């Protein structure tokens, strides 16, 4: 017989935030429930209550009709709950088997850890999933994908009846995602209750049977996956379809004179790149991963050495020597990898915003004018709708979308003439994407020339005035708004692949 989980009128408050508001839901076994909603909708709070990380301020929840009140994760585990977070909860220096049995190592008659049994049972679990993982290797030697699988094996070994996945595919490749989905379907067939938190619509359509929508901490709707469209889900999450956001972006915006002209730019990665960029224009760069899109921008920002070619910026010849030089002349770049190239995780939101203008914040005593710094931080927190209790909050404690807004604010305070955004909405949900599109539009309306690199074709088509397609380090084509279709862009991006077939 299957299990069920039921939430009744759950409320959770944080300073200035009603994270969950009278949330109610009943989930049955043998069904994958996708939990969707924009950043701040309450998805993570719900999982943390289920996992015993948070106590609800009011309301009740039940497992198989028995009321639960977890005060710590170990109590949730004992009740048959496993939450697999995006940040893995494994010990890298331990073996696979030691992690799978973590907290419950079996002992033999002599009172010593029974490694033989642990290894044997771990191997059986791995084989049942079709995974080639040796039980006695240290977890640190495994790929990110296999480390994720160890988390799932741990849940299975505990015989968990409720398993929740929090953005499980964020670090996985296409093939690895297929393996994960195969495992989830196996767990579904074993009549587990499965929650799947994700912002990736294509994955939800593949793995879920029900879609639960949250907005502002409230239950909005539950739909059968096979009967709901992406447009309807987006409307439920953000209040309107993304198409209307794109229409607003393209309206009431004037494109001015050329601010940047690149002629026959060649580096070790790209060759003969030529294009122009105008004030108030949003110029897209599309192409396959590894095509050279990012390398072009790194050259403009002083990160890659230029072998030949010419750049005219603001009417004068420009030779980018360092990122500092680029910033000084008014060129800013938000990098693709937010975690390793963008945020400074152990610094506050305020510090992350103002790091780019610290020299301008020095007073006559050569120390930081703290009052002025706080005013600038607060202005940008409000302008970009950054969800944080205060500017002293560590940026690492914010959601991905809000971290990305902080990085964008860091460069907007420099008052750039050219703003380069490399995969600006990567890893953030559709609600945050809609906000980013509006922010990008505002930048263009304020006469900033914007370059957007994106792998999401609907994004560059809806957002950009023109799209330049890169293939094998060179420009293979350009499309404008009237000719911008996914088919046209892919034709330019993949023409070499087609010719070799």
C-alpha positions as a Python dict, from the first residue, in 0.01 Angstrom:
ca = {
    (1, 'X'): (0, 0, 0),
    (2, 'X'): (126, 347, -90),
    (3, 'X'): (189, 643, 138),
    (4, 'X'): (62, 996, 133),
    (5, 'X'): (178, 1333, 258),
    (6, 'X'): (-56, 1616, 352),
    (7, 'X'): (10, 1980, 442),
    (8, 'X'): (-270, 2177, 609),
    (9, 'X'): (-264, 2558, 642),
    (10, 'X'): (115, 2580, 682),
    (11, 'X'): (253, 2926, 764),
    (12, 'X'): (615, 3031, 797),
    (13, 'X'): (736, 3383, 869),
    (14, 'X'): (1080, 3542, 842),
    (15, 'X'): (1163, 3907, 917),
    (16, 'X'): (962, 4102, 661),
    (17, 'X'): (865, 3793, 464),
    (18, 'X'): (562, 3562, 478),
    (19, 'X'): (744, 3268, 317),
    (20, 'X'): (449, 3026, 329),
    (21, 'X'): (92, 3145, 365),
    (22, 'X'): (-184, 2894, 455),
    (23, 'X'): (-24, 2636, 228),
    (24, 'X'): (-223, 2315, 184),
    (25, 'X'): (-150, 2014, -38),
    (26, 'X'): (-212, 1640, -41),
    (27, 'X'): (39, 1424, -231),
    (28, 'X'): (-12, 1054, -302),
    (29, 'X'): (245, 784, -367),
    (30, 'X'): (339, 670, -715),
    (31, 'X'): (315, 1025, -853),
    (32, 'X'): (590, 1277, -934),
    (33, 'X'): (482, 1625, -824),
    (34, 'X'): (673, 1909, -989),
    (35, 'X'): (688, 2210, -756),
    (36, 'X'): (727, 2533, -955),
    (37, 'X'): (725, 2904, -882),
    (38, 'X'): (948, 3206, -916),
    (39, 'X'): (1226, 3286, -668),
    (40, 'X'): (1075, 3361, -328),
    (41, 'X'): (759, 3162, -403),
    (42, 'X'): (820, 2933, -103),
    (43, 'X'): (954, 2616, -269),
    (44, 'X'): (1273, 2593, -60),
    (45, 'X'): (1090, 2682, 261),
    (46, 'X'): (844, 2399, 199),
    (47, 'X'): (1126, 2146, 154),
    (48, 'X'): (1306, 2269, 465),
    (49, 'X'): (992, 2223, 673),
    (50, 'X'): (956, 1873, 531),
    (51, 'X'): (1323, 1802, 613),
    (52, 'X'): (1310, 1935, 971),
    (53, 'X'): (1534, 2234, 900),
    (54, 'X'): (1246, 2473, 981),
    (55, 'X'): (948, 2445, 1213),
    (56, 'X'): (625, 2590, 1070),
    (57, 'X'): (485, 2881, 1272),
    (58, 'X'): (136, 2737, 1235),
    (59, 'X'): (-46, 2462, 1051),
    (60, 'X'): (1, 2085, 1043),
    (61, 'X'): (139, 1818, 818),
    (62, 'X'): (80, 1445, 814),
    (63, 'X'): (247, 1131, 680),
    (64, 'X'): (2, 844, 634),
    (65, 'X'): (-244, 1025, 862),
    (66, 'X'): (4, 1069, 1148),
    (67, 'X'): (82, 1428, 1242),
    (68, 'X'): (451, 1520, 1224),
    (69, 'X'): (653, 1795, 1388),
    (70, 'X'): (1017, 1758, 1292),
    (71, 'X'): (1264, 1969, 1491),
    (72, 'X'): (1574, 1839, 1310),
    (73, 'X'): (1656, 1644, 992),
    (74, 'X'): (1726, 1319, 1178),
    (75, 'X'): (1360, 1309, 1284),
    (76, 'X'): (1250, 1349, 922),
    (77, 'X'): (1481, 1067, 817),
    (78, 'X'): (1338, 841, 1087),
    (79, 'X'): (988, 916, 957),
    (80, 'X'): (1088, 810, 604),
    (81, 'X'): (1166, 1148, 447),
    (82, 'X'): (1471, 1227, 232),
    (83, 'X'): (1532, 1569, 80),
    (84, 'X'): (1808, 1580, -181),
    (85, 'X'): (1926, 1938, -201),
    (86, 'X'): (2109, 2102, -490),
    (87, 'X'): (2411, 2138, -259),
    (88, 'X'): (2500, 1776, -188),
    (89, 'X'): (2493, 1653, 173),
    (90, 'X'): (2775, 1401, 142),
    (91, 'X'): (3120, 1363, 296),
    (92, 'X'): (3379, 1363, 20),
    (93, 'X'): (3653, 1190, 218),
    (94, 'X'): (3429, 892, 295),
    (95, 'X'): (3360, 598, 63),
    (96, 'X'): (3038, 554, -132),
    (97, 'X'): (2921, 283, 111),
    (98, 'X'): (3005, 494, 417),
    (99, 'X'): (2796, 778, 274),
    (100, 'X'): (2505, 552, 176),
    (101, 'X'): (2490, 415, 534),
    (102, 'X'): (2577, 748, 698),
    (103, 'X'): (2431, 767, 1048),
    (104, 'X'): (2347, 396, 1050),
    (105, 'X'): (2666, 197, 996),
    (106, 'X'): (2599, -174, 1065),
    (107, 'X'): (2820, -359, 1313),
    (108, 'X'): (2926, -724, 1326),
    (109, 'X'): (2920, -949, 1633),
    (110, 'X'): (3255, -809, 1745),
    (111, 'X'): (3103, -460, 1759),
    (112, 'X'): (3309, -333, 1467),
    (113, 'X'): (3172, -167, 1154),
    (114, 'X'): (3062, -439, 911),
    (115, 'X'): (3223, -305, 593),
    (116, 'X'): (3160, -626, 405),
    (117, 'X'): (2784, -594, 452),
    (118, 'X'): (2788, -219, 376),
    (119, 'X'): (2980, -269, 54),
    (120, 'X'): (2763, -561, -57),
    (121, 'X'): (2432, -381, 2),
    (122, 'X'): (2562, -58, -156),
    (123, 'X'): (2670, -254, -463),
    (124, 'X'): (2322, -409, -488),
    (125, 'X'): (2157, -66, -478),
    (126, 'X'): (2396, 66, -745),
    (127, 'X'): (2324, -235, -970),
    (128, 'X'): (1948, -194, -926),
    (129, 'X'): (1988, 160, -1065),
    (130, 'X'): (2219, 46, -1344),
    (131, 'X'): (2506, 251, -1199),
    (132, 'X'): (2870, 152, -1226),
    (133, 'X'): (2982, 279, -885),
    (134, 'X'): (3229, 84, -669),
    (135, 'X'): (3120, 92, -303),
    (136, 'X'): (3473, 129, -164),
    (137, 'X'): (3589, 435, -361),
    (138, 'X'): (3593, 777, -199),
    (139, 'X'): (3310, 1002, -307),
    (140, 'X'): (3553, 1283, -394),
    (141, 'X'): (3680, 1073, -686),
    (142, 'X'): (3335, 1061, -847),
    (143, 'X'): (3186, 1303, -1098),
    (144, 'X'): (2929, 1557, -978),
    (145, 'X'): (2658, 1345, -1140),
    (146, 'X'): (2761, 1026, -957),
    (147, 'X'): (2788, 1217, -630),
    (148, 'X'): (2424, 1313, -686),
    (149, 'X'): (2340, 946, -740),
    (150, 'X'): (2504, 861, -407),
    (151, 'X'): (2254, 1097, -243),
    (152, 'X'): (1970, 906, -408),
    (153, 'X'): (2121, 571, -304),
    (154, 'X'): (2131, 700, 53),
    (155, 'X'): (1757, 774, 38),
    (156, 'X'): (1684, 427, -100),
    (157, 'X'): (1895, 258, 167),
    (158, 'X'): (1695, 440, 433),
    (159, 'X'): (1380, 301, 268),
    (160, 'X'): (1245, 654, 243),
    (161, 'X'): (882, 671, 139),
    (162, 'X'): (892, 1045, 62),
    (163, 'X'): (1176, 1177, -155),
    (164, 'X'): (1215, 1539, -260),
    (165, 'X'): (1458, 1660, -526),
    (166, 'X'): (1566, 2025, -518),
    (167, 'X'): (1688, 2140, -865),
    (168, 'X'): (1860, 1802, -913),
    (169, 'X'): (1981, 1858, -1270),
    (170, 'X'): (2157, 2191, -1218),
    (171, 'X'): (2503, 2031, -1262),
    (172, 'X'): (2412, 1735, -1485),
    (173, 'X'): (2460, 1674, -1857),
    (174, 'X'): (2185, 1545, -2087),
    (175, 'X'): (2294, 1181, -2052),
    (176, 'X'): (2323, 1213, -1675),
    (177, 'X'): (1973, 1363, -1658),
    (178, 'X'): (1840, 1058, -1844),
    (179, 'X'): (1998, 829, -1582),
    (180, 'X'): (1844, 1037, -1300),
    (181, 'X'): (1500, 1024, -1464),
    (182, 'X'): (1528, 647, -1501),
    (183, 'X'): (1597, 623, -1127),
    (184, 'X'): (1308, 856, -1039),
    (185, 'X'): (1071, 647, -1251),
    (186, 'X'): (1191, 335, -1067),
    (187, 'X'): (1120, 505, -732),
    (188, 'X'): (779, 610, -864),
    (189, 'X'): (702, 248, -958),
    (190, 'X'): (796, 151, -601),
    (191, 'X'): (514, 381, -481),
    (192, 'X'): (723, 658, -331),
    (193, 'X'): (586, 1010, -285),
    (194, 'X'): (814, 1225, -504),
    (195, 'X'): (854, 1604, -511),
    (196, 'X'): (1059, 1751, -795),
    (197, 'X'): (1148, 2121, -758),
    (198, 'X'): (1266, 2272, -1087),
    (199, 'X'): (1238, 2577, -1311),
    (200, 'X'): (1313, 2378, -1628),
    (201, 'X'): (989, 2335, -1817),
    (202, 'X'): (1123, 2071, -2057),
    (203, 'X'): (1224, 1846, -1766),
    (204, 'X'): (892, 1888, -1591),
    (205, 'X'): (708, 1768, -1902),
    (206, 'X'): (927, 1456, -1910),
    (207, 'X'): (920, 1347, -1546),
    (208, 'X'): (613, 1486, -1365),
    (209, 'X'): (247, 1383, -1365),
    (210, 'X'): (125, 1673, -1151),
    (211, 'X'): (248, 2033, -1141),
    (212, 'X'): (201, 2238, -823),
    (213, 'X'): (235, 2616, -864),
    (214, 'X'): (336, 2845, -576),
    (215, 'X'): (336, 3224, -579),
    (216, 'X'): (430, 3454, -289),
    (217, 'X'): (418, 3160, -47),
    (218, 'X'): (68, 3056, -149),
    (219, 'X'): (-70, 2751, -327),
    (220, 'X'): (-197, 2877, -663),
    (221, 'X'): (-296, 2564, -854),
    (222, 'X'): (-227, 2199, -922),
    (223, 'X'): (-252, 2081, -1282),
    (224, 'X'): (-217, 1751, -1463),
    (225, 'X'): (110, 1786, -1650),
    (226, 'X'): (-26, 1641, -1973),
    (227, 'X'): (-307, 1898, -1983),
    (228, 'X'): (-114, 2218, -1902),
    (229, 'X'): (96, 2433, -2135),
    (230, 'X'): (415, 2619, -2052),
    (231, 'X'): (236, 2948, -2119),
    (232, 'X'): (-34, 2865, -1865),
    (233, 'X'): (224, 2768, -1601),
    (234, 'X'): (416, 3089, -1660),
    (235, 'X'): (95, 3289, -1633),
    (236, 'X'): (13, 3118, -1303),
    (237, 'X'): (363, 3187, -1169),
    (238, 'X'): (413, 3546, -1280),
    (239, 'X'): (64, 3669, -1359),
    (240, 'X'): (104, 3692, -1738),
    (241, 'X'): (280, 3515, -2027),
    (242, 'X'): (642, 3605, -2111),
    (243, 'X'): (531, 3711, -2458),
    (244, 'X'): (370, 4023, -2318),
    (245, 'X'): (693, 4109, -2137),
    (246, 'X'): (887, 4089, -2465),
    (247, 'X'): (629, 4315, -2634),
    (248, 'X'): (685, 4578, -2365),
    (249, 'X'): (1062, 4555, -2411),
    (250, 'X'): (1044, 4625, -2783),
    (251, 'X'): (809, 4922, -2742),
    (252, 'X'): (896, 5283, -2654),
    (253, 'X'): (1270, 5245, -2712),
    (254, 'X'): (1487, 5450, -2947),
    (255, 'X'): (1815, 5323, -3089),
    (256, 'X'): (2085, 5586, -3123),
    (257, 'X'): (2427, 5626, -3282),
    (258, 'X'): (2702, 5363, -3300),
    (259, 'X'): (2895, 5340, -2972),
    (260, 'X'): (3109, 5033, -3049),
    (261, 'X'): (3248, 4909, -3381),
    (262, 'X'): (3452, 4589, -3404),
    (263, 'X'): (3650, 4527, -3724),
    (264, 'X'): (3810, 4192, -3810),
    (265, 'X'): (3880, 4103, -3445),
    (266, 'X'): (4100, 3794, -3415),
    (267, 'X'): (4222, 3618, -3100),
    (268, 'X'): (4346, 3265, -3031),
    (269, 'X'): (3978, 3160, -3010),
    (270, 'X'): (3790, 3369, -3270),
    (271, 'X'): (3869, 3513, -3613),
    (272, 'X'): (3760, 3807, -3830),
    (273, 'X'): (3476, 3922, -3604),
    (274, 'X'): (3310, 4242, -3725),
    (275, 'X'): (2995, 4406, -3589),
    (276, 'X'): (2860, 4738, -3463),
    (277, 'X'): (2655, 4823, -3155),
    (278, 'X'): (2432, 5128, -3104),
    (279, 'X'): (2318, 5316, -2794),
    (280, 'X'): (1987, 5179, -2668),
    (281, 'X'): (2024, 4862, -2875),
    (282, 'X'): (1999, 4508, -2740),
    (283, 'X'): (2227, 4293, -2955),
    (284, 'X'): (2210, 3917, -2918),
    (285, 'X'): (2484, 3661, -2969),
    (286, 'X'): (2369, 3303, -3031),
    (287, 'X'): (2547, 2980, -3123),
    (288, 'X'): (2633, 2640, -2987),
    (289, 'X'): (2822, 2610, -2658),
    (290, 'X'): (3192, 2649, -2736),
    (291, 'X'): (3128, 2842, -3057),
    (292, 'X'): (3327, 3145, -2937),
    (293, 'X'): (3051, 3379, -2817),
    (294, 'X'): (3200, 3431, -2471),
    (295, 'X'): (3556, 3460, -2606),
    (296, 'X'): (3458, 3759, -2821),
    (297, 'X'): (3328, 3941, -2514),
    (298, 'X'): (3630, 3846, -2306),
    (299, 'X'): (3849, 4013, -2568),
    (300, 'X'): (3638, 4331, -2552),
    (301, 'X'): (3665, 4325, -2172),
    (302, 'X'): (4043, 4286, -2167),
    (303, 'X'): (4047, 3920, -2062),
    (304, 'X'): (4172, 3770, -2392),
    (305, 'X'): (4472, 3890, -2595),
    (306, 'X'): (4381, 4040, -2933),
    (307, 'X'): (4604, 3927, -3219),
    (308, 'X'): (4468, 4158, -3488),
    (309, 'X'): (4175, 4378, -3578),
    (310, 'X'): (4046, 4716, -3465),
    (311, 'X'): (3790, 4837, -3210),
    (312, 'X'): (3638, 5184, -3227),
    (313, 'X'): (3466, 5276, -2899),
    (314, 'X'): (3287, 5606, -2848),
    (315, 'X'): (3454, 5747, -3160),
    (316, 'X'): (3811, 5657, -3060),
    (317, 'X'): (4038, 5358, -3111),
    (318, 'X'): (4013, 5121, -2813),
    (319, 'X'): (4273, 4861, -2716),
    (320, 'X'): (4139, 4665, -2415),
    (321, 'X'): (4434, 4584, -2191),
    (322, 'X'): (4270, 4473, -1864),
    (323, 'X'): (3917, 4450, -1717),
    (324, 'X'): (4005, 4752, -1501),
    (325, 'X'): (4074, 4950, -1817),
    (326, 'X'): (3744, 4833, -1970),
    (327, 'X'): (3550, 4937, -1660),
    (328, 'X'): (3720, 5278, -1652),
    (329, 'X'): (3611, 5357, -2008),
    (330, 'X'): (3254, 5238, -1947),
    (331, 'X'): (3236, 4873, -2050),
    (332, 'X'): (3089, 4625, -1799),
    (333, 'X'): (3050, 4248, -1820),
    (334, 'X'): (2831, 4012, -1615),
    (335, 'X'): (2996, 3667, -1649),
    (336, 'X'): (2823, 3339, -1725),
    (337, 'X'): (2934, 3151, -1413),
    (338, 'X'): (2774, 3340, -1126),
    (339, 'X'): (2923, 3125, -849),
    (340, 'X'): (3288, 3117, -954),
    (341, 'X'): (3326, 3441, -1152),
    (342, 'X'): (3055, 3665, -1011),
    (343, 'X'): (2962, 3662, -646),
    (344, 'X'): (3193, 3699, -348),
    (345, 'X'): (3000, 3456, -126),
    (346, 'X'): (3137, 3563, 212),
    (347, 'X'): (3069, 3933, 158),
    (348, 'X'): (2743, 4118, 213),
    (349, 'X'): (2498, 4226, -54),
    (350, 'X'): (2618, 4584, -2),
    (351, 'X'): (2984, 4486, -44),
    (352, 'X'): (2909, 4291, -360),
    (353, 'X'): (2729, 4588, -512),
    (354, 'X'): (2985, 4857, -427),
    (355, 'X'): (3311, 4663, -485),
    (356, 'X'): (3328, 4806, -839),
    (357, 'X'): (3329, 5172, -718),
    (358, 'X'): (3517, 5158, -388),
    (359, 'X'): (3771, 5419, -499),
    (360, 'X'): (3487, 5663, -561),
    (361, 'X'): (3355, 5602, -209),
    (362, 'X'): (3674, 5712, -30),
    (363, 'X'): (3640, 6019, 192),
    (364, 'X'): (3914, 6274, 267),
    (365, 'X'): (4061, 6035, 524),
    (366, 'X'): (4098, 5765, 255),
    (367, 'X'): (3843, 5539, 422),
    (368, 'X'): (3509, 5417, 289),
    (369, 'X'): (3218, 5659, 328),
    (370, 'X'): (2991, 5395, 485),
    (371, 'X'): (2681, 5614, 481),
    (372, 'X'): (2714, 5685, 109),
    (373, 'X'): (2789, 5318, 41),
    (374, 'X'): (2467, 5216, 218),
    (375, 'X'): (2262, 5473, 23),
    (376, 'X'): (2393, 5335, -308),
    (377, 'X'): (2327, 4977, -199),
    (378, 'X'): (1970, 5056, -90),
    (379, 'X'): (1895, 5247, -411),
    (380, 'X'): (1994, 4944, -619),
    (381, 'X'): (1819, 4692, -393),
    (382, 'X'): (1498, 4888, -451),
    (383, 'X'): (1557, 4960, -822),
    (384, 'X'): (1627, 4595, -909),
    (385, 'X'): (1375, 4453, -655),
    (386, 'X'): (1645, 4245, -483),
    (387, 'X'): (1479, 4030, -218),
    (388, 'X'): (1694, 4059, 94),
    (389, 'X'): (1607, 4156, 453),
    (390, 'X'): (1891, 4414, 452),
    (391, 'X'): (2215, 4503, 277),
    (392, 'X'): (2423, 4321, 541),
    (393, 'X'): (2288, 3981, 432),
    (394, 'X'): (2556, 3754, 285),
    (395, 'X'): (2500, 3723, -91),
    (396, 'X'): (2546, 3344, -66),
    (397, 'X'): (2223, 3331, 137),
    (398, 'X'): (2014, 3481, -145),
    (399, 'X'): (1840, 3287, -422),
    (400, 'X'): (2018, 3249, -756),
    (401, 'X'): (1804, 3511, -925),
    (402, 'X'): (1870, 3767, -652),
    (403, 'X'): (2243, 3692, -659),
    (404, 'X'): (2236, 3765, -1032),
    (405, 'X'): (2057, 4096, -968),
    (406, 'X'): (2327, 4195, -717),
    (407, 'X'): (2599, 4126, -975),
    (408, 'X'): (2408, 4332, -1232),
    (409, 'X'): (2374, 4614, -977),
    (410, 'X'): (2753, 4600, -923),
    (411, 'X'): (2805, 4702, -1285),
    (412, 'X'): (2513, 4942, -1318),
    (413, 'X'): (2660, 5159, -1039),
    (414, 'X'): (2961, 5216, -1267),
    (415, 'X'): (2724, 5385, -1519),
    (416, 'X'): (2843, 5181, -1818),
    (417, 'X'): (2795, 5280, -2181),
    (418, 'X'): (2820, 4916, -2292),
    (419, 'X'): (2678, 4632, -2080),
    (420, 'X'): (2769, 4273, -2172),
    (421, 'X'): (2546, 4000, -2022),
    (422, 'X'): (2669, 3640, -2065),
    (423, 'X'): (2380, 3393, -2008),
    (424, 'X'): (2209, 3641, -1770),
    (425, 'X'): (1913, 3416, -1685),
    (426, 'X'): (2099, 3084, -1660),
    (427, 'X'): (1980, 2880, -1361),
    (428, 'X'): (1698, 3114, -1254),
    (429, 'X'): (1324, 3059, -1273),
    (430, 'X'): (1078, 3211, -1518),
    (431, 'X'): (954, 3472, -1273),
    (432, 'X'): (1306, 3603, -1218),
    (433, 'X'): (1362, 3588, -1594),
    (434, 'X'): (1067, 3819, -1653),
    (435, 'X'): (1217, 4066, -1405),
    (436, 'X'): (1555, 4047, -1579),
    (437, 'X'): (1399, 4117, -1917),
    (438, 'X'): (1237, 4430, -1778),
    (439, 'X'): (1567, 4541, -1620),
    (440, 'X'): (1756, 4485, -1947),
    (441, 'X'): (1488, 4685, -2129),
    (442, 'X'): (1526, 4972, -1880),
    (443, 'X'): (1903, 4971, -1936),
    (444, 'X'): (1850, 5005, -2311),
    (445, 'X'): (1589, 5279, -2262),
    (446, 'X'): (1853, 5467, -2059),
    (447, 'X'): (2083, 5465, -2366),
    (448, 'X'): (2306, 5180, -2250),
    (449, 'X'): (2416, 4960, -2540),
    (450, 'X'): (2346, 4600, -2432),
    (451, 'X'): (2495, 4273, -2556),
    (452, 'X'): (2318, 3951, -2452),
    (453, 'X'): (2473, 3608, -2497),
    (454, 'X'): (2215, 3334, -2450),
    (455, 'X'): (2168, 2967, -2533),
    (456, 'X'): (1790, 3004, -2498),
    (457, 'X'): (1664, 3090, -2846),
    (458, 'X'): (1318, 3218, -2740),
    (459, 'X'): (1504, 3457, -2508),
    (460, 'X'): (1730, 3614, -2771),
    (461, 'X'): (1446, 3623, -3024),
    (462, 'X'): (1207, 3797, -2786),
    (463, 'X'): (1465, 4024, -2625),
    (464, 'X'): (1706, 4141, -2895),
    (465, 'X'): (1687, 4387, -3183),
    (466, 'X'): (1941, 4186, -3386),
    (467, 'X'): (2105, 3849, -3334),
    (468, 'X'): (2456, 3758, -3450),
    (469, 'X'): (2518, 3384, -3478),
    (470, 'X'): (2865, 3245, -3405),
    (471, 'X'): (2994, 2912, -3536),
    (472, 'X'): (3347, 2776, -3490),
    (473, 'X'): (3486, 3112, -3379),
    (474, 'X'): (3342, 3313, -3669),
    (475, 'X'): (3020, 3497, -3754),
    (476, 'X'): (2803, 3262, -3961),
    (477, 'X'): (2497, 3484, -3994),
    (478, 'X'): (2285, 3770, -3862),
    (479, 'X'): (1908, 3797, -3824),
    (480, 'X'): (1681, 4088, -3735),
    (481, 'X'): (1342, 4084, -3562),
    (482, 'X'): (1149, 4002, -3878),
    (483, 'X'): (1374, 3709, -3977),
    (484, 'X'): (1454, 3583, -3624),
    (485, 'X'): (1319, 3230, -3591),
    (486, 'X'): (1465, 2932, -3407),
    (487, 'X'): (1499, 2754, -3741),
    (488, 'X'): (1701, 3038, -3898),
    (489, 'X'): (1931, 3071, -3598),
    (490, 'X'): (1993, 2697, -3577),
    (491, 'X'): (2064, 2686, -3951),
    (492, 'X'): (2346, 2936, -3906),
    (493, 'X'): (2468, 2775, -3581),
    (494, 'X'): (2479, 2418, -3716),
    (495, 'X'): (2545, 2449, -4086),
    (496, 'X'): (2884, 2275, -4058),
    (497, 'X'): (2720, 1981, -3883),
    (498, 'X'): (2461, 1956, -4160),
    (499, 'X'): (2728, 1962, -4431),
    (500, 'X'): (2918, 1671, -4276),
    (501, 'X'): (2615, 1444, -4258),
}
